[in-house]
Protein backbone atom coordinates (compact mmCIF):
# COMPACT_ATOMS: atom_id res chain seq x y z
CA UNK A 1 0.00 0.00 0.00
CA UNK A 2 2.82 2.37 0.88
CA UNK A 3 4.55 1.70 -2.45
CA UNK A 4 1.33 2.28 -4.31
CA UNK A 5 0.76 5.55 -2.44
CA UNK A 6 4.20 6.81 -3.33
CA UNK A 7 3.70 5.89 -6.97
CA UNK A 8 0.33 7.59 -7.02
CA UNK A 9 1.82 10.63 -5.33
CA UNK A 10 4.60 10.85 -7.92
CA UNK A 11 2.09 10.48 -10.74
CA UNK A 12 -0.15 13.10 -9.23
CA UNK A 13 2.76 15.49 -8.83
CA UNK A 14 3.78 14.97 -12.45
CA UNK A 15 0.25 15.66 -13.67
CA UNK A 16 0.10 18.80 -11.51
CA UNK A 17 3.42 20.06 -12.92
CA UNK A 18 2.25 19.43 -16.49
CA UNK A 19 -1.00 21.25 -15.77
CA UNK A 20 0.82 24.24 -14.27
CA UNK A 21 3.26 24.37 -17.21
CA UNK A 22 0.36 24.33 -19.66
CA UNK A 23 -1.40 27.09 -17.72
CA UNK A 24 1.72 29.25 -17.70
CA UNK A 25 2.26 28.67 -21.42
CA UNK A 26 -1.35 29.53 -22.19
CA UNK A 27 -1.11 32.73 -20.18
CA UNK A 28 2.14 33.73 -21.89
CA UNK A 29 0.65 33.02 -25.31
CA UNK A 30 -2.43 35.21 -24.72
CA UNK A 31 -2.73 37.77 -27.52
CA UNK A 32 -1.82 41.38 -26.71
CA UNK A 33 -4.55 43.96 -26.21
CA UNK A 34 -5.50 46.09 -29.22
CA UNK A 35 -5.48 49.82 -28.47
CA UNK A 36 -6.49 52.81 -30.58
CA UNK A 37 -5.55 56.44 -30.09
CA UNK A 38 -7.54 58.98 -28.11
CA UNK A 39 -6.43 62.06 -30.14
CA UNK A 40 -8.11 64.55 -27.80
CA UNK A 41 -5.81 63.58 -24.91
CA UNK A 42 -2.59 62.79 -26.73
CA UNK A 43 0.41 64.89 -27.79
CA UNK A 44 3.12 64.38 -30.41
CA UNK A 45 5.78 67.09 -30.41
CA UNK A 46 9.14 67.92 -31.92
CA UNK A 47 11.73 70.32 -30.54
CA UNK A 48 14.50 71.92 -32.58
CA UNK A 49 16.92 74.82 -32.32
CA UNK A 50 17.03 77.71 -34.75
CA UNK A 51 19.47 80.59 -34.42
CA UNK A 52 20.21 79.53 -30.86
CA UNK A 53 16.56 79.53 -29.77
CA UNK A 54 14.64 76.39 -28.83
CA UNK A 55 11.35 75.88 -30.67
CA UNK A 56 8.64 73.27 -30.14
CA UNK A 57 6.06 72.20 -32.66
CA UNK A 58 3.39 69.54 -32.73
CA UNK A 59 1.63 67.30 -35.20
CA UNK A 60 -2.10 67.83 -35.03
CA UNK A 61 -3.14 64.73 -36.97
CA UNK A 62 -1.84 61.20 -36.57
CA UNK A 63 -3.03 57.69 -35.85
CA UNK A 64 -1.64 55.06 -33.51
CA UNK A 65 -2.62 51.42 -33.76
CA UNK A 66 -1.10 49.50 -30.86
CA UNK A 67 -1.00 45.85 -29.87
CA UNK A 68 0.68 45.54 -26.50
CA UNK A 69 1.09 43.13 -23.61
CA UNK A 70 3.95 42.92 -21.14
CA UNK A 71 3.32 39.17 -21.08
CA UNK A 72 3.55 38.82 -24.85
CA UNK A 73 6.08 41.30 -26.18
CA UNK A 74 6.80 38.98 -29.12
CA UNK A 75 3.34 39.67 -30.56
CA UNK A 76 3.21 43.36 -29.61
CA UNK A 77 3.32 46.09 -32.25
CA UNK A 78 3.20 49.87 -32.62
CA UNK A 79 2.04 51.41 -35.90
CA UNK A 80 1.97 55.21 -36.07
CA UNK A 81 1.12 57.29 -39.14
CA UNK A 82 1.70 61.05 -38.96
CA UNK A 83 0.08 63.67 -41.19
CA UNK A 84 3.09 65.94 -41.70
CA UNK A 85 0.91 68.56 -43.41
CA UNK A 86 -0.67 69.19 -39.99
CA UNK A 87 2.55 70.34 -38.32
CA UNK A 88 2.19 73.45 -36.18
CA UNK A 89 4.94 75.50 -34.52
CA UNK A 90 2.75 78.48 -33.72
CA UNK A 91 4.29 80.54 -36.51
CA UNK A 92 2.62 80.31 -39.94
CA UNK A 93 5.64 81.59 -41.85
CA UNK A 94 7.89 79.01 -40.21
CA UNK A 95 5.29 76.28 -40.75
CA UNK A 96 5.10 77.13 -44.45
CA UNK A 97 8.89 76.97 -44.66
CA UNK A 98 8.99 73.56 -42.98
CA UNK A 99 6.53 72.25 -45.56
CA UNK A 100 8.65 73.28 -48.55
CA UNK A 101 10.62 70.84 -50.78
CA UNK A 102 13.88 71.69 -48.99
CA UNK A 103 12.52 70.43 -45.67
CA UNK A 104 9.54 68.07 -45.18
CA UNK A 105 8.27 68.50 -48.77
CA UNK A 106 4.73 67.72 -47.64
CA UNK A 107 3.23 67.80 -51.13
CA UNK A 108 5.40 64.89 -52.16
CA UNK A 109 5.71 63.18 -48.76
CA UNK A 110 2.58 64.00 -46.74
CA UNK A 111 3.08 61.20 -44.21
CA UNK A 112 5.73 59.94 -41.82
CA UNK A 113 5.53 56.48 -40.26
CA UNK A 114 6.93 54.52 -37.37
CA UNK A 115 6.40 50.77 -37.04
CA UNK A 116 7.88 48.72 -34.20
CA UNK A 117 7.60 44.94 -33.95
CA UNK A 118 10.34 44.10 -31.43
CA UNK A 119 10.32 45.06 -27.75
CA UNK A 120 12.68 44.51 -24.86
CA UNK A 121 11.87 45.25 -21.23
CA UNK A 122 14.28 47.69 -19.57
CA UNK A 123 12.56 47.91 -16.18
CA UNK A 124 9.13 48.11 -14.61
CA UNK A 125 6.83 49.59 -17.26
CA UNK A 126 9.79 50.57 -19.45
CA UNK A 127 10.71 49.17 -22.85
CA UNK A 128 12.83 49.69 -25.93
CA UNK A 129 10.69 49.58 -29.05
CA UNK A 130 12.79 48.53 -32.03
CA UNK A 131 11.33 49.62 -35.34
CA UNK A 132 11.65 51.65 -38.47
CA UNK A 133 10.99 55.35 -38.93
CA UNK A 134 10.13 56.68 -42.39
CA UNK A 135 10.32 60.39 -43.29
CA UNK A 136 10.43 61.71 -46.88
CA UNK A 137 10.39 58.07 -48.05
CA UNK A 138 13.68 57.42 -46.22
CA UNK A 139 13.49 54.54 -43.75
CA UNK A 140 15.94 54.05 -40.89
CA UNK A 141 16.11 51.69 -37.93
CA UNK A 142 15.15 53.37 -34.67
CA UNK A 143 15.29 52.31 -31.03
CA UNK A 144 12.57 54.19 -29.18
CA UNK A 145 12.55 54.12 -25.36
CA UNK A 146 8.96 54.08 -24.10
CA UNK A 147 6.92 53.69 -20.96
CA UNK A 148 3.60 51.87 -20.93
CA UNK A 149 1.08 51.78 -18.10
CA UNK A 150 -2.53 50.61 -17.98
CA UNK A 151 -5.45 51.86 -15.92
CA UNK A 152 -9.12 51.04 -15.62
CA UNK A 153 -11.20 54.16 -16.26
CA UNK A 154 -14.99 54.04 -16.23
CA UNK A 155 -14.93 50.36 -17.02
CA UNK A 156 -12.49 50.74 -19.91
CA UNK A 157 -8.93 49.46 -20.23
CA UNK A 158 -6.74 52.52 -20.91
CA UNK A 159 -3.09 52.50 -21.91
CA UNK A 160 -0.71 55.40 -21.40
CA UNK A 161 2.41 55.44 -23.54
CA UNK A 162 5.16 58.04 -23.36
CA UNK A 163 8.55 58.35 -25.01
CA UNK A 164 11.22 60.61 -26.39
CA UNK A 165 14.06 60.15 -28.81
CA UNK A 166 16.54 62.34 -30.66
CA UNK A 167 16.81 61.87 -34.42
CA UNK A 168 19.03 63.52 -37.01
CA UNK A 169 16.96 65.39 -39.57
CA UNK A 170 19.59 65.14 -42.30
CA UNK A 171 19.49 61.32 -42.10
CA UNK A 172 15.97 61.62 -43.55
CA UNK A 173 16.69 64.34 -46.07
CA UNK A 174 14.99 67.06 -44.01
CA UNK A 175 17.37 69.75 -45.12
CA UNK A 176 18.21 70.36 -48.76
CA UNK A 177 20.12 73.25 -50.31
CA UNK A 178 20.96 75.90 -47.72
CA UNK A 179 19.08 73.91 -45.05
CA UNK A 180 21.81 71.25 -45.08
CA UNK A 181 23.91 73.63 -43.02
CA UNK A 182 23.73 73.00 -39.27
CA UNK A 183 25.11 76.31 -37.98
CA UNK A 184 21.64 77.91 -37.69
CA UNK A 185 19.49 74.75 -37.43
CA UNK A 186 21.37 71.84 -35.82
CA UNK A 187 20.95 68.30 -37.06
CA UNK A 188 19.40 66.94 -33.85
CA UNK A 189 15.62 67.06 -33.37
CA UNK A 190 13.93 65.81 -30.21
CA UNK A 191 10.66 63.93 -30.74
CA UNK A 192 8.45 63.35 -27.69
CA UNK A 193 4.96 62.02 -27.19
CA UNK A 194 2.33 61.24 -24.61
CA UNK A 195 -0.45 59.00 -25.88
CA UNK A 196 -3.72 57.94 -24.33
CA UNK A 197 -4.84 54.65 -25.82
CA UNK A 198 -8.23 52.99 -25.48
CA UNK A 199 -8.62 49.23 -25.66
CA UNK A 200 -10.70 48.26 -28.68
CA UNK A 201 -14.01 46.58 -27.89
FISEKOL-978415 format. One line per 2 residues: for each residue x, y, z of N, C-alpha, C. Coordinates in steps of 0.05 Angstrom, whole numbers, plus 32768, in hexadecimal, padded with zeros to 4 digits. Layout:
N
X/Y/Z/X/Y/Z/X/Y/Z ~ ...
//
This chain:
201
8010/7FE8/8000/8000/8000/8000/8011/8019/8000 ~ 8027/8018/8010/8038/802F/8012/8045/8035/7FF7
804F/801F/7FE9/805B/8022/7FCF/8047/802D/7FBB ~ 802F/8024/7FBC/801B/802E/7FAA/8015/804B/7FAF
8015/8053/7FC8/800F/806F/7FCF/8025/8081/7FC5 ~ 803E/8078/7FC7/8054/8088/7FBD/8053/808B/7F9F
804C/8075/7F92/804A/8076/7F75/8034/8089/7F6C ~ 801D/8086/7F7A/8007/8098/7F74/800D/80B5/7F79
801D/80B9/7F8F/8024/80D5/7F95/8036/80E0/7F80 ~ 804A/80D0/7F77/805C/80D9/7F62/804D/80DF/7F48
803A/80CE/7F41/802A/80D2/7F29/8019/80EB/7F2B ~ 800D/80EE/7F43/7FFD/8106/7F47/800D/811F/7F46
8026/811E/7F51/8037/8136/7F4F/803F/813C/7F33 ~ 8044/8127/7F23/804C/812B/7F07/8035/8138/7EF8
801C/812E/7EFC/8005/8139/7EEF/8001/8156/7EF7 ~ 8005/815C/7F10/8002/8178/7F1A/8016/818A/7F0D
8030/8181/7F0A/8044/8191/7EFE/803E/8196/7EE0 ~ 8034/8181/7ED2/802D/8185/7EB6/8016/8199/7EB3
8003/8197/7EC5/7FEC/81A9/7EC5/7FF5/81C6/7EC9 ~ 8006/81CA/7EDD/8010/81E5/7EE3/8020/81F0/7ECB
8031/81DF/7EBF/8041/81E7/7EA8/802F/81F0/7E91 ~ 801A/81E0/7E8D/8007/81E7/7E77/7FF9/8201/7E7D
7FF2/8205/7E96/7FE4/821E/7E9E/7FF6/8236/7E9A ~ 800F/8233/7EA2/8022/8249/7E9E/8027/824F/7E80
802A/823A/7E70/802D/823D/7E54/8015/824B/7E47 ~ 7FFD/8243/7E4F/7FE5/824F/7E44/7FE3/826C/7E4B
7FEB/8273/7E64/7FEA/828F/7E6C/7FFE/829F/7E5D ~ 8016/8294/7E59/802B/82A3/7E4A/8023/82A6/7E2D
8014/8293/7E22/800D/8294/7E06/7FF4/82A5/7E00 ~ 7FE8/82B0/7E16/7FCF/82C0/7E12/7FD6/82D8/7DFF
7FC4/82DE/7DED/7FC9/82F3/7DDA/7FCA/830E/7DE8 ~ 7FDA/8321/7DDE/7FDC/833C/7DEA/7FC2/834B/7DE5
7FBD/835F/7DF6/7FA5/836F/7DF4/7FA8/8383/7DDD ~ 7F93/8387/7DCE/7F92/839A/7DB8/7F88/83B5/7DC2
7F99/83C9/7DBE/7F92/83E4/7DC7/7F91/83F7/7DAE ~ 7F7F/840B/7DB0/7F7E/8420/7D9C/7F82/843B/7DAA
7F8A/844F/7D9B/7F91/8469/7DA6/7F79/8479/7DAF ~ 7F7C/8487/7DC6/7F69/849C/7DCE/7F76/84B6/7DC6
7F71/84C1/7DAF/7F7F/84D9/7DA5/7F7A/84F2/7DB6 ~ 7F64/84F3/7DC4/7F5E/850B/7DD4/7F6F/850D/7DED
7F7C/84F7/7DF5/7F8C/84F8/7E0E/7FA8/84ED/7E09 ~ 7FB2/84F1/7DF1/7FCC/84E8/7DE9/7FDC/84FF/7DDD
7FF6/84FD/7DDF/8008/8512/7DD4/8020/8505/7DC6 ~ 8027/8510/7DAF/803E/8508/7DA0/804D/8521/7D98
8065/8525/7DA3/8074/853E/7DA0/8090/853A/7D95 ~ 809B/854F/7D8A/80B7/854E/7D82/80C4/8569/7D8A
80DC/8567/7D93/80EB/857E/7D9D/8105/8581/7D8E ~ 810A/8599/7D84/8122/859E/7D74/812D/85BA/7D7C
8145/85BF/7D74/8152/85D8/7D7A/8157/85E7/7D60 ~ 8150/8601/7D60/8155/8612/7D49/8160/862D/7D52
8178/8633/7D48/8185/864C/7D50/8189/864D/7D6E ~ 818F/8637/7D7A/8194/8637/7D97/817C/8635/7DA9
8164/8637/7D9D/814B/8637/7DAD/813D/861C/7DAA ~ 8133/8611/7DC0/8125/85F8/7DBF/8108/85FC/7DB7
80FE/85EC/7DA5/80E3/85EE/7D9B/80D6/85D2/7D9C ~ 80BC/85D2/7DA3/80AD/85B9/7DA5/8094/85BB/7D93
8091/85A6/7D84/8079/85A4/7D73/806A/858A/7D79 ~ 8053/8587/7D6D/8044/856F/7D71/8037/8566/7D57
8030/854D/7D56/8021/8542/7D40/8004/853F/7D49 ~ 7FF2/854C/7D3B/7FD6/854D/7D43/7FC6/8535/7D3A
7FD0/8526/7D27/7FC1/850F/7D1D/7FD4/84F7/7D1A ~ 7FCC/84E1/7D27/7FDB/84C8/7D25/7FCA/84B1/7D30
7FD1/8499/7D29/7FC3/8482/7D33/7FD8/8470/7D41 ~ 7FCE/8460/7D54/7FDF/844D/7D62/7FCF/8434/7D66
7FD8/841E/7D5A/7FCC/8404/7D5D/7FDF/83F3/7D6D ~ 7FD7/83EB/7D84/7FEA/83DE/7D97/7FE0/83C3/7DA0
7FF0/83AF/7D9E/7FEC/8395/7DAB/8001/8392/7DC0 ~ 7FF9/838F/7DD9/800E/838F/7DEE/8005/837E/7E06
8019/836E/7E0F/8016/835F/7E28/8032/8359/7E33 ~ 8035/8360/7E4C/804F/835A/7E59/8055/833D/7E5A
803F/832C/7E59/8042/830F/7E5A/8046/8303/7E3F ~ 8044/8313/7E2A/8047/8308/7E0F/8053/831E/7DFD
806C/8325/7E04/807A/833A/7DF4/807F/8330/7DD8 ~ 8082/8316/7DD4/8088/830C/7DBA/8072/8312/7DA6
8059/8314/7DAF/8043/8319/7D9D/803A/8337/7D9E ~ 8048/8347/7DAD/8040/8363/7DB0/804A/8373/7D97
803C/838A/7D93/8042/839A/7D7B/8039/83B6/7D7F ~ 8048/83C9/7D74/8040/83E5/7D74/8041/83EE/7D57
802B/83FB/7D4E/8029/8404/7D32/801E/8421/7D33 ~ 802F/8434/7D2D/8027/8450/7D2F/802A/845D/7D13
8016/846B/7D0B/8016/847A/7CF1/8011/8497/7CF7 ~ 8023/84A8/7CEF/8022/84C5/7CF5/801C/84D5/7CDC
8008/84E7/7CDE/8002/84F9/7CC8/8014/8512/7CCB ~ 802A/8512/7CBC/803E/8527/7CBE/8032/8542/7CB6
801E/8542/7CA4/8012/855B/7C9C/8005/856A/7CB3 ~ 8000/855B/7CC9/7FF3/8568/7CE0/8006/8571/7CF6
8020/8575/7CEE/8033/857F/7D02/802C/859B/7D0A ~ 8033/85A3/7D22/802C/85BD/7D2C/8041/85C6/7D41
804F/85DB/7D3B/8063/85E6/7D4E/8059/8600/7D5A ~ 8041/8608/7D53/8037/8622/7D5E/803F/863A/7D4E
804C/8635/7D37/8056/864B/7D26/8050/8642/7D09 ~ 803D/864F/7CFC/8034/8646/7CE1/804B/8648/7CCD
805B/865D/7CCE/8071/8660/7CBB/8085/8649/7CBE ~ 808B/8642/7CD7/809E/862C/7CDC/8091/8612/7CD4
8078/860E/7CD9/806A/85F6/7CD1/806B/85F2/7CB3 ~ 8065/8608/7CA4/8066/8607/7C87/8082/85FF/7C7D
8096/860A/7C8B/80B2/8603/7C83/80B8/85E6/7C88 ~ 80AF/85DB/7C9E/80B4/85BF/7CA4/80A7/85AC/7C90
8091/85B6/7C84/8083/85A5/7C71/808E/85A6/7C55 ~ 80A2/85B6/7C50/80AD/85BA/7C35/80BE/85A2/7C2D
80C4/859F/7C12/80D4/8589/7C08/80F0/8586/7C16 ~ 80FB/859C/7C20/8116/859A/7C2C/8115/858D/7C48
80FD/858C/7C54/80FA/8581/7C6F/80E8/8568/7C6E ~ 80D0/856A/7C78/80BF/8551/7C78/80B3/854B/7C5D
80B1/855F/7C4B/80A5/855A/7C31/808B/854B/7C33 ~ 8078/8558/7C40/805F/854A/7C47/804D/8544/7C2F
8050/8552/7C19/8041/854C/7C01/8049/8531/7BF6 ~ 8062/852B/7BF7/806C/8512/7BED/806C/84FC/7C02
8071/8503/7C1B/8072/84F0/7C31/8060/84F9/7C48 ~ 8046/84F5/7C45/8034/8500/7C59/8033/84F0/7C73
803F/84D8/7C74/803E/84C8/7C8C/8059/84BF/7C95 ~ 805C/84BC/7CAF/8073/84AF/7CBC/8068/8497/7CCB
8078/8482/7CCE/806F/846A/7CDB/8083/845E/7CEE ~ 8079/8452/7D03/808B/8442/7D15/807D/8428/7D1B
808B/8412/7D16/8080/83F7/7D1B/8095/83E8/7D2C ~ 808C/83DE/7D43/809E/83CE/7D54/8091/83B3/7D59
80A2/839E/7D55/8098/8383/7D59/80A9/8373/7D6D ~ 80BE/8380/7D78/80CF/8372/7D8B/80D1/8383/7DA4
80CE/8377/7DBC/80CE/8385/7DD5/80E0/8376/7DE9 ~ 80EF/8386/7DF9/80FE/837A/7E0F/80F7/838A/7E28
80F3/837C/7E3E/80ED/8389/7E57/8107/8394/7E63 ~ 8106/83AD/7E6D/811E/83BA/7E79/8118/83C1/7E96
8102/83B8/7EA1/80FB/83BE/7EBC/80DD/83BE/7EBF ~ 80D3/83C3/7ED7/80B7/83C2/7EDC/80A8/83D7/7ECB
8098/83CE/7EB8/8089/83E0/7EA7/8099/83EE/7E92 ~ 80B2/83E6/7E8E/80C4/83F3/7E7B/80CE/83DF/7E66
80CF/83E9/7E4D/80D6/83D7/7E37/80E6/83E6/7E22 ~ 80F5/83D7/7E12/8101/83E2/7DF9/80F0/83D6/7DE2
80E5/83E8/7DD3/80D6/83E0/7DBB/80E9/83E2/7DA3 ~ 80ED/83CB/7D96/8100/83CB/7D7F/80F0/83CA/7D66
80F3/83DF/7D56/80E3/83E0/7D3D/80F0/83F0/7D27 ~ 80DF/83FA/7D15/80E9/8409/7CFF/80D9/8423/7CFC
80E8/8439/7CF9/80DC/8453/7CF5/80E0/845C/7CD8 ~ 80CA/8465/7CCC/80CB/846E/7CB0/80C2/848B/7CAF
80D4/849C/7CA3/80CE/84B8/7C9E/80D9/84BE/7C82 ~ 80C9/84CB/7C72/80D1/84D2/7C56/80D8/84B9/7C47
80CB/84A3/7C4D/80D0/8489/7C3F/80EB/847E/7C45 ~ 80F8/8487/7C5A/8112/847C/7C64/810C/846D/7C7D
8114/8454/7C7E/810E/8443/7C95/8128/843B/7CA3 ~ 8128/843F/7CBE/813F/8439/7CCE/8136/8429/7CE7
8148/8418/7CF0/8142/840A/7D09/8142/841E/7D20 ~ 8131/8419/7D34/812F/842B/7D4B/8129/841C/7D64
8138/8421/7D79/8132/8416/7D93/8124/842C/7DA4 ~ 810C/8427/7DAB/80FB/843C/7DB8/80F6/8433/7DD5
8101/8441/7DE9/80FB/843A/7E05/80DF/8444/7E0B ~ 80CF/8432/7E17/80B3/843A/7E1E/80AC/8431/7E3A
8097/843C/7E45/808A/8432/7E5D/806E/842A/7E55 ~ 8064/8416/7E63/8048/840D/7E5D/803B/8405/7E78
8025/8412/7E7E/8016/840C/7E96/7FF8/8408/7E8E ~ 7FEA/83F8/7E9D/7FCD/83F4/7E98/7FBD/83FC/7EB1
7FA5/8406/7EAC/7F93/840D/7EC2/7F77/8406/7EB9 ~ 7F66/8401/7ECD/7F4A/83FD/7EC8/7F3B/8417/7ECD
7F2E/8422/7EB8/7F20/843B/7EBB/7F04/8438/7EB0 ~ 7EF1/843B/7EC2/7ED4/8439/7EBB/7ECE/841F/7EAD
7EDA/840A/7EB7/7ED5/83EF/7EAC/7EE5/83E9/7E92 ~ 7EF7/83FB/7E8A/7F06/83F7/7E72/7F24/83F3/7E79
7F31/83E2/7E68/7F4D/83DD/7E6B/7F5C/83F3/7E5C ~ 7F6B/8404/7E6A/7F79/841A/7E5E/7F97/8416/7E60
7FA5/841B/7E4A/7FC2/841A/7E4A/7FCE/8436/7E47 ~ 7FE4/843B/7E56/7FF2/8454/7E54/800E/844E/7E4B
8016/8459/7E34/8030/8455/7E29/803E/8470/7E26 ~ 8057/8471/7E30/8067/8489/7E2D/8083/8481/7E22
8090/8494/7E16/80AB/848F/7E0C/80B8/84A8/7E01 ~ 80D2/84A6/7DFD/80E0/84BC/7DF0/80FA/84B1/7DE4
8101/84BC/7DCD/8119/84B3/7DC0/8124/84CA/7DAF ~ 813E/84CB/7DAC/814B/84DF/7D9B/8152/84D2/7D80
8149/84DF/7D6B/8150/84D5/7D50/8160/84EB/7D41 ~ 816E/84E3/7D2C/817D/84F6/7D1C/816D/84FC/7D02
8165/8515/7CFF/8153/851C/7CE9/8160/8516/7CCE ~ 817A/851A/7CCC/8188/8517/7CB2/8189/84F9/7CAA
8187/84E7/7CBD/8186/84CA/7CB6/816D/84C4/7CA5 ~ 8158/84D5/7CA8/813F/84D0/7C99/813B/84E5/7C83
8150/84F4/7C7D/814E/8507/7C67/813F/8520/7C6E ~ 8139/8525/7C87/812C/853D/7C90/8141/8553/7C92
8147/855F/7C7B/815B/8573/7C7A/816A/8571/7C5F ~ 8160/857F/7C4B/816C/857F/7C31/8176/859C/7C2B
8188/859E/7C18/8192/85B9/7C12/819F/85C6/7C2A ~ 8198/85DF/7C2F/81A3/85EE/7C46/819C/85E1/7C61
8186/85D2/7C62/817E/85C6/7C7B/818E/85AE/7C83 ~ 81A2/85A6/7C72/81B4/8591/7C7A/81C8/859B/7C8F
81CC/85B5/7C90/81DE/85C1/7CA4/81D3/85BD/7CC0 ~ 81E4/85B9/7CD3/81DB/85B4/7CEF/81E3/85CA/7D02
81EE/85E1/7CF7/81F6/85F6/7D08/81DE/8605/7D14 ~ 81C9/8608/7D05/81B1/8616/7D0E/819C/8603/7D18
8199/85EC/7D0B/8186/85D7/7D13/8195/85BD/7D16 ~ 819C/85B5/7D2F/81AB/859D/7D34/819D/8584/7D29
81AD/856F/7D26/81A3/8556/7D1B/818F/8548/7D2E ~ 8194/854A/7D48/8184/853B/7D5B/8168/8547/7D5F
8154/8535/7D5F/8138/853D/7D65/812E/852A/7D7A ~ 8122/8535/7D8F/8117/8524/7DA4/80F9/851F/7D9E
80F1/8506/7D9D/80D5/84FF/7D99/80CB/84F3/7DB3 ~ 80B4/84FD/7DBD/80A9/84F3/7DD6/808B/84EF/7DD3
8080/84DD/7DE3/8063/84D8/7DE0/8058/84CE/7DFB ~ 803E/84D3/7DFE/802F/84C9/7E14/8014/84C0/7E08
800E/84A7/7E08/7FF7/849C/7DFA/7FE4/848F/7E0E ~ 7FCA/8495/7E0B/7FB6/8487/7E19/7FA9/8473/7E06
7FA8/845A/7E0D/7F9F/8445/7DFC/7F88/8436/7E08 ~ 7F74/8431/7DF8/7F5B/8424/7E02/7F5A/8408/7DF7
7F56/83F4/7E08/7F54/83D9/7DFF/7F3B/83D5/7DED ~ 7F40/83C9/7DD6/7F2A/83C5/7DC2/7F16/83B1/7DCE
7EFD/83B6/7DC8/7EE8/83A4/7DD2/7EDD/8392/7DBC
//
